[in-house]
């Protein structure tokens, strides 16, 4: 979502996301700094401290003016309440899959598709800079963490069946073309095993904006290096079809042809490992739904190559002025469907499938509740084209905000009942 959390700079939709570009396709992300993800916070009730959180996307916009923390002041009470480390060990579970949808005509193989309704559980990507990547991996449990069994139990218990797991590439693979880091790989394995064992789908999400430690894909970072990450992940999780491969979070400010080259290299590497998992492919320009048809995504990204034709396009969409998630407001009660409609038509025209990986609204504003309801009703009405959605966001190290889903004092957030209408 948002310029996700903080990143040392964050982009966390609603919470941060800084500015945006002026034409369709130039979106922006805000930089949010807060004491978020760490155990040494000086704030009153926060569980975090340390590096700034990393956040979601910026799907729209004017030239950036810097993101503000609209959902609560930095260091304010954390939304926490769901703790406990994942320690289930063992290989990823292969248990029974949740309900699936109808067959596809394109953008994926002619097989049953999952009907996804879920949440982003953020914190493993905290510290990410959307323009550089992660420069300092930090320490697990201090600067970042992975979701807990209690979080999985809460969201699955509510009726959700999908969890998007943002993480930092630089933490999982400490050197390009090198082995995956055992600490982070084991944490991801444990989370995947627990969540899929509960019947949920897990979307692996390198939350790196097509960057790695200061290098940009196509400019210092090669398609081969990107593909190597996915080759290794495919080898780890190809035995669990409840694991979806979300290639990258919000590529931006790059040549779309470079992103396509990286995309196709990664897909080839995944299939070369014998992995049949569903792949989610974002576009350039923060992968904004509203601008997709009006920029290079609408033409260049139509050339995604998958030998199994088992992929869907992932887009993000926020509902404030510039589709950036930096303002605590929604433009109208129907802004959600309005901003998805052109992408929905693009999917139909290209016989493809789509997935809404990030969106958000202020849970204490009736107009935002109406806008989210309208957006998800649009997806419900086009289930032949849309696989579903994951809301931004949950996770116990966020500052308090009614835009979040993380329960407060074990009570549901205001947006949960609106989402539940569409499970």
Order of alpha helices (4+ residues) and beta strands (2+ residues): beta-beta-beta-beta-beta-alpha-beta-alpha-alpha-beta-beta-beta-beta-alpha-beta-alpha-beta-alpha-beta-alpha-beta-alpha-beta-alpha
